[in-house]
């Protein structure tokens, strides 16, 4: 609106704004403002679904309207997507109150209904107390959340609804047609054609020429610290040995971007970019938008996922990678244990003991990854292509129907939305 100041006009410019006041304003606009908009349109949902605590003022809008926590619980469900501290915000109560976060409800009443005993307001914990039901996004994530919140009274039951990917959008139709007809030659040809399309993009961005007959490893996702995009660089002697092996060569592609202002992730990204400048078979692509994401999954032989164990909530990119003939190589975190059968439809990296210091976990996981690549994955790809094809076919077959979004949508209705009053 012309009469608004600059800060008001830019509330929605960024998904995660470095200015805390702007973040809180966005939450108020989304939660309280969103509920008011629906009321103006005379469209009242049976259930409101909080995706993380970003729109938490919605809960206070409902409480102000009904003045009974039980009435809020009937209408509110909540999904948590990460156990990471960055995704579970805490703020001072007075700061939130000053900005209007609590919809003019007195602070003492806010503390009472959210069971907040200090002057620090925990957004995720309050959402779990105000919602009637909640869910994690994989079975392992559910276990992690239950352990996180088990000592806090008043939280709702946390169900597990594993994330999924939309098969109709992500899956390569030609690969699946060949799979259905048991036409192995066409399947292999289509995979190599997709690799060539990806390599043309690499040539455009980086000027590097890749070979479609060489095993291609892709790490593509948001560059967060716990996702460890730099794990392959943990031991540069082993890395050098891997990327300079002419008998069983590899090509490695990193793609994605760090969050703005996440300087640790930016440093990791810079390290990878500078490493890729040294090796003609290593590339970094900036971005991870839908078109590029699909191209990367279609062109990958290996889809690499190496989060620090118990930190990944789900990690859905590997699902859509499998829908494009890429073989997942992953730490058994998030969704992966619900799908993976080692050396049948994927490869599982043996994880380090999570009780070890973080740097020791990283070192041990890197060694396991190097060993898996050198001793099993590369020999199979080059010396036993029939077995590689078998794993690739199994990966495409086994991803369905459990990890298609039709199942996920049905579960959200049956588990989280339906019969809230019961």
WOSULHU-V473036 format. One record per residue. N is the residue number from 1. SS is DSSP state (H for helix, E for strand, C for the rest). Layout:
BEGIN
[[N:SS] [N:SS]]
END
This chain:
BEGIN
[[1:C] [2:C] [3:C] [4:C] [5:C] [6:H] [7:H] [8:H] [9:H] [10:C] [11:C] [12:C] [13:C] [14:C] [15:C] [16:C] [17:C] [18:C] [19:C] [20:H] [21:H] [22:H] [23:H] [24:H] [25:H] [26:H] [27:H] [28:H] [29:H] [30:H] [31:H] [32:H] [33:H] [34:H] [35:H] [36:H] [37:H] [38:H] [39:H] [40:H] [41:C] [42:C] [43:C] [44:C] [45:C] [46:C] [47:C] [48:E] [49:E] [50:E] [51:E] [52:C] [53:C] [54:C] [55:C] [56:C] [57:H] [58:H] [59:H] [60:H] [61:H] [62:H] [63:H] [64:H] [65:H] [66:H] [67:C] [68:C] [69:H] [70:H] [71:H] [72:H] [73:H] [74:H] [75:H] [76:E] [77:E] [78:E] [79:E] [80:C] [81:C] [82:C] [83:C] [84:C] [85:H] [86:H] [87:H] [88:C] [89:C] [90:E] [91:E] [92:E] [93:H] [94:H] [95:H] [96:H] [97:H] [98:H] [99:H] [100:C] [101:C] [102:C] [103:C] [104:C] [105:C] [106:C] [107:H] [108:H] [109:H] [110:H] [111:H] [112:H] [113:H] [114:H] [115:C] [116:C] [117:C] [118:C] [119:C] [120:E] [121:E] [122:E] [123:H] [124:H] [125:H] [126:H] [127:H] [128:H] [129:H] [130:H] [131:C] [132:C] [133:E] [134:E] [135:E] [136:E] [137:C] [138:C] [139:H] [140:H] [141:H] [142:H] [143:H] [144:H] [145:H] [146:H] [147:H] [148:H] [149:H] [150:C] [151:C] [152:C] [153:C] [154:C] [155:C] [156:C] [157:C] [158:E] [159:E] [160:E] [161:C] [162:C] [163:C] [164:C] [165:E] [166:C] [167:H] [168:H] [169:H] [170:H] [171:C] [172:C] [173:H] [174:H] [175:H] [176:H] [177:H] [178:H] [179:H] [180:H] [181:C] [182:C] [183:C] [184:H] [185:H] [186:H] [187:H] [188:H] [189:H] [190:H] [191:H] [192:H] [193:H] [194:H] [195:H] [196:H] [197:H] [198:H] [199:H] [200:H] [201:H] [202:H] [203:H] [204:H] [205:H] [206:H] [207:C] [208:C] [209:C] [210:C] [211:C] [212:C] [213:C] [214:C] [215:E] [216:E] [217:E] [218:E] [219:E] [220:E] [221:C] [222:C] [223:C] [224:C] [225:H] [226:H] [227:H] [228:C] [229:C] [230:C] [231:H] [232:H] [233:H] [234:C] [235:C] [236:H] [237:H] [238:H] [239:H] [240:H] [241:H] [242:H] [243:H] [244:C] [245:C] [246:C] [247:C] [248:C] [249:C] [250:E] [251:E] [252:E] [253:E] [254:E] [255:E] [256:E] [257:C] [258:C] [259:C] [260:C] [261:C] [262:C] [263:H] [264:H] [265:H] [266:H] [267:H] [268:H] [269:H] [270:H] [271:H] [272:H] [273:H] [274:H] [275:H] [276:H] [277:C] [278:C] [279:C] [280:C] [281:C] [282:E] [283:E] [284:E] [285:E] [286:E] [287:C] [288:C] [289:C] [290:H] [291:H] [292:H] [293:H] [294:H] [295:H] [296:H] [297:H] [298:H] [299:H] [300:C] [301:C] [302:E] [303:E] [304:E] [305:E] [306:C] [307:C] [308:C] [309:C] [310:C] [311:C] [312:C] [313:C] [314:C] [315:C] [316:C] [317:H] [318:H] [319:H] [320:H] [321:H] [322:H] [323:C] [324:C] [325:C] [326:C] [327:E] [328:E] [329:E] [330:E] [331:E] [332:C] [333:C] [334:C] [335:C] [336:H] [337:H] [338:H] [339:C] [340:C] [341:C] [342:E] [343:C] [344:C] [345:C] [346:E] [347:E] [348:E] [349:E] [350:C] [351:C] [352:C] [353:C] [354:C] [355:C] [356:C] [357:C] [358:H] [359:H] [360:H] [361:H] [362:H] [363:H] [364:H] [365:H] [366:H] [367:H] [368:H] [369:H] [370:H] [371:H] [372:H] [373:H] [374:H] [375:H] [376:H] [377:H] [378:H] [379:H] [380:H] [381:H] [382:H] [383:H] [384:C] [385:H] [386:H] [387:H] [388:H] [389:H] [390:H] [391:H] [392:H] [393:H] [394:H] [395:H] [396:H] [397:H] [398:H] [399:C] [400:C] [401:C] [402:C] [403:C] [404:E] [405:H] [406:H] [407:H] [408:H] [409:H] [410:H] [411:H] [412:H] [413:H] [414:H] [415:H] [416:H] [417:H] [418:C] [419:C] [420:C] [421:C] [422:C]]
END
